[in-house]
Amino acid sequence: MKRGRQVEEDSPDEVKTPRTTHKLLQVLGGTARRTKLLSPKGMDVRPMMEVVKGAAFDILQAAGGCPASLRPGRWLDLYSGTGSVGIEALSRGCSEVHFVEMDPWVVSDVLRLNLEATGFLDASIIHTVRVEKFFERADQFVGNSGPFDYISVTPPYTQVDYEVLMRQISESSLVGEDTFIVVEYPLKTDMLDSCGCLVKITDRRFGRTLLAIYGPTWAQKKRR
C-alpha cells in the first residue's frame, strides 16, 4: 500500500469564507515531542484538549503494559481534523495511522501539513470521507489488513448519535479482541460499559469533556 496516499470519496460544498490556521497544539510525547501543529482558527474543528490527549495516551501505555510508549500497531483516527491524536500515536510508536476526515480544506491545509512537519506522511493514509461511509465500505478502504490495534473517536458532539456510532463501531470488522478504543464525549451522554467484546477500562471527566477507553479484559486487569 502506498504510504501517505489519500483516498477521496466525499466532496462537501466548498466554504466560501476564508479560513486560516494557527499553531496552538503540539505533540506531547515520543519522537516528535514538542513539534507545533496547525489547527483552524474558530470552532469549525475542535481538537482534543491536550490534557485529555495526554491522559488518554498515559492510560493506553499503562494498560498495554509498556508505560514508556505504545504497544506497536495500527491506529484508526476517526473525525481526525488536525490529526493531533493520530500524530501522537505515530510519535509514540504506532507503525501506521488511517486518518478519516471529511473536510477537504482541513485535509489539505491542516492535516497533511501537520504530517509533513512531523515526518509522518509516509506512515499515514488519509480518507477524505464521512465516517459513516468509511464504515459502510471499510473493507474497500482498508483492505485485508484485519482489525486495528487502536481506534480514536473524537466527533463534533452535536452532530453524532453516540449510541448509533458506538454500535456501528462495535459491529465493524475493524475491531478485534485486542483493540483499544478511545472515545471523547460530552456531558449528559450515556456510554455503555462495553463495546462489543471490549470492556470499559476507564471513564474520566475533564470539565465538560469526558473520556472513555475500551479494551480487552487483560488490559483491564493491568489497570487495577
Order of alpha helices (4+ residues) and beta strands (2+ residues): beta-beta-beta-alpha-beta-alpha-beta-alpha-beta-alpha-alpha-beta-alpha-beta-beta-beta-beta-alpha
